[in-house]
Each structure stands twice: as C-alpha cells, then as structure tokens.
Amino acid sequence: MRATKVVTVSLPAELLEDTEKLAKQERRTRSELFREALREYIATRRWRRIRRWGEAAAHRARVNETDVERIIEEYRREAK
C-alpha cells in the first residue's frame, strides 16, 4: 500500500509554467512544491484561527497588545 495518494488538479497554464520553472530552479519535483505549498497554506490558516481566537479573548478580557506584552513580561520575571 502506498503512503501517498495520487490526485488530479487543474491549473491555469501560467501557474503550471511558473511551477515548472520554480521546480527546475530549486531542483525539486512539482509534487514537492505542491506539498510544501499546501503545508504552508494549512499552517497559515491555523495561525489565522489562533490569532482570531486570541484577539477575541483579548477583546473579552478588555486588554490590548501592549497589555498582553506587559503581562507576559511580568510572568517571565515572576517565573525566574
């Protein structure tokens, strides 16, 4: 059994050309580039969700970014 699955993706010709050029420049396969791009996309979406959650929590707690930095700094001083 394969550890990977094969999928078919439709791309505009220009995007495929750019992908092939980049793959050649970096001496990588298109599959490697697509896997990396998807990993980055997924990670970025996760961080966006975490950031939105943090912003909502800060709003509920009525603190701003400066307050958060101060609280973290106070915690680090106390932890020493």
N, C-alpha and C positions, 0 to 999 in steps of 0.2 A: 504494500500500500504506500502511495506517495505521501510525503509530508506536506506537499503543496498541492494546490488545485489550480487548474488552468481556467482562466476567464477570458472572455472576449470583450473588448472595449472599443467603442467607436470614438475616433478623434478627428478633429479638423486637420486637413493636410499640413497646414503650417505648424500646428502643435507637434505633430508627428515628426516633421522635419527638424524642428528645434530639439526635440527629444533625441533623435538620432545623432545630431551634431554634438549635443552635450555628452551623450553616451560615448561617442568616439573620443572626444576631448579628454574625458575622465577615465577612458579605458574600462568602461563598465557596460553591462547589458541594459537594454531598455527595462527589462524586468526589475533589475536592481534599482534603477532610478524611480520606477513607479512604486516599488515597495517603500523606498525611502520617503517619497513624496506623500504617500498615504499615512505612513507612520507620523510624519511631521504634521500633517493635517489633523490627524486624530489627537495628537498631543496638544496642538494649539487649541482645538475645540475643548479639550478637558480643562486647560488652563483658563480659557474664557469662562467656562462654567464656574470654576473655583473662584475666579475674580468676581463674577457677578454675585456669587453667594457671599463672598467677603464684603462686597460693597453693600449688599442688603443687610448683612449682620451689623456692619458699622453704622448704617443708617438707623436701624432699630435701636442700637446702643447709643446713638447720638454722639458718635466720635468721628473724627476726620483722619486723614492720612498722617498729619502731624501728631495727633493724639496716639495713634497706633505705634508710630516710631518711638514716641516717648515711653509708652507702656512697655514695649519690647526692651528698650534700653534699661528701664527700671528693673524689669525682670532679670535681665542679664547681670546687672550689678548685684542684685539680691542673691542670685544663684552662685556667685563666686565664694 
